[in-house]
Amino acid sequence: MRSLEPLIDRPPYRIDLIPGTSADLVLSFASIGHDATRPPSPEFIRSASVDNRPALFILDASRSWATAPGFAEVLTDAVDLLRARQPIERTLAIGSSMGAFMALRAGEVQPLTAILAISPQHRPAAPSETRWREWTAALPESLTAPLPQGPQITLLHGMRDDREQALAFPQRPGVDHILFPDQTHSALAAHLKARGVTLGLIEAALSQDRRRLLRILRSAGGERR
């Protein structure tokens, strides 16, 4: 497996690169992680970089849900650095939990082909939401996940504990919302990896093969909202 290379370190954001020669690019946004004393770790490393795809791994050490100053600039600079090396034709953003929220925000900054948002929060700091209060206490209660126009967006939620966040997302054309009745917020990404479907989801999203994407999600237990 190819190694991560530091690309930009601009606290609280850090972006690492796995280089590749493909014209497809994956932007992988990290969740808050499991250790509050350490920065988040890159996620989806293997599936993001298959077939010699370049992949950027974006970390937010402040766990600000990409609200800390500089998010748009650091993401744009990283993509521009890569584009200066090689042509990029299609770009996918992927993330889980906070990383999924960041992937949706990336669609407001970069022209994306598709977004795979696994367990994104609709309102991270909603008064009724206590799971991430250590980090979200500093966020405005009104902060909501965007649904940018342009990219094909796929939202995935585990309904055992994410029903309120999931159903708060509006339904609109260009957005497929897939619900997993037997999964939880934190287990959904691991479930998809265990079923071996993450790579197929990335490939289907990049190629804009919506039928394949939905078929894979159904095979993993998902149901269209």
Secondary structure, DSSP 8 states (H G I E B T S, - for coil): ----EEEEEETTEEEEEE--S-SEEEEEE----S-TTS-----SHHHHTGGG--EEEEEETT--TT-STTHHHHHHHHHHHHHHHS---EEEEEEETHHHHHHHHHTTTS--SEEEEES--SSTT-TT--TTHHHHTTS-TT------SSSEEEEEEETTT-HHHHHHS---TTEEEEEETT--TTTHHHHHHHTT-HHHHHHHHHTT-HHHHHHHHHHTT-EE-
